């Protein structure tokens, strides 16, 4: 948990930067995030990179099969519908 003053832009920026750095550094140590803020979901999903992001490819296939129009929670947990993938 990060505590900071929402009215102090320097603290807000520092907290978000620290959070992103910790996500990457803890992944290097073998730890994964269980839940993430909306702003960090794509970054967290990027850390699960075993076998060329096999888990992401699997969940994308499920997403495309279940929700081909991509209207149910697009981007949730880093899983984007086919039309919105980078």
C-alpha positions in Angstrom: 0.0 0.0 0.0 1.3 3.4 -0.9 0.2 6.4 1.2 0.5 9.8 -0.4 -1.1 13.2 -0.5 -3.5 13.3 -3.5 -3.1 17.1 -3.7 0.7 16.9 -4.0 1.5 16.0 -7.7 5.1 15.2 -6.9 4.0 12.5 -4.3 1.4 11.1 -6.7 4.0 10.8 -9.5 6.5 9.2 -7.2 4.0 6.7 -5.8 3.0 5.6 -9.3 6.6 5.3 -10.4 7.6 3.3 -7.3 4.6 1.0 -7.9 5.6 0.3 -11.5 9.2 -0.3 -10.5 8.2 -2.7 -7.8 6.0 -4.7 -10.1 9.0 -5.2 -12.5 11.6 -5.9 -9.8 9.4 -8.4 -7.8 8.7 -10.2 -11.1 12.5 -10.6 -11.7 12.6 -12.2 -8.2 9.9 -14.7 -9.2 6.9 -13.1 -7.6 3.7 -12.2 -9.4 1.0 -9.7 -8.6 -2.3 -11.2 -7.7 -4.4 -8.1 -8.3 -3.5 -4.8 -9.8 -4.9 -1.3 -10.2 -6.4 -0.6 -13.6 -3.4 1.6 -14.4 -1.0 -1.3 -13.9 -2.9 -4.3 -15.3 -1.1 -4.4 -18.6 2.3 -4.1 -16.9 1.4 -6.9 -14.5 0.2 -9.1 -17.4 3.5 -8.4 -19.2 5.4 -9.9 -16.2 3.8 -13.4 -16.8 6.1 -14.1 -19.8 6.7 -17.9 -19.5 6.9 -19.7 -22.8 6.3 -16.5 -24.9 3.3 -15.4 -22.8 1.5 -18.7 -23.1 -1.0 -17.8 -20.4 -1.9 -14.5 -22.2 -2.3 -16.3 -25.5 -4.6 -18.9 -23.9 -6.8 -16.3 -22.2 -7.0 -14.2 -25.4 -8.3 -17.3 -27.2 -10.9 -17.7 -24.5 -11.8 -14.0 -24.7 -12.2 -14.2 -28.4 -14.4 -17.3 -28.2 -16.6 -16.1 -25.4 -16.8 -12.4 -26.3 -15.9 -11.9 -30.0 -17.2 -8.4 -30.0 -14.9 -7.5 -27.1 -17.6 -5.7 -25.0 -17.2 -7.4 -21.6 -14.4 -5.7 -19.6 -12.0 -5.0 -22.4 -8.4 -4.9 -21.1 -9.3 -6.3 -17.7 -6.2 -8.0 -16.2 -4.3 -7.2 -19.4 -6.6 -9.3 -21.7 -7.7 -7.3 -24.6 -10.2 -8.3 -27.4 -8.6 -8.9 -30.8 -9.6 -5.5 -32.2 -7.8 -3.7 -29.4 -4.5 -5.6 -29.1 -1.3 -3.8 -29.6 
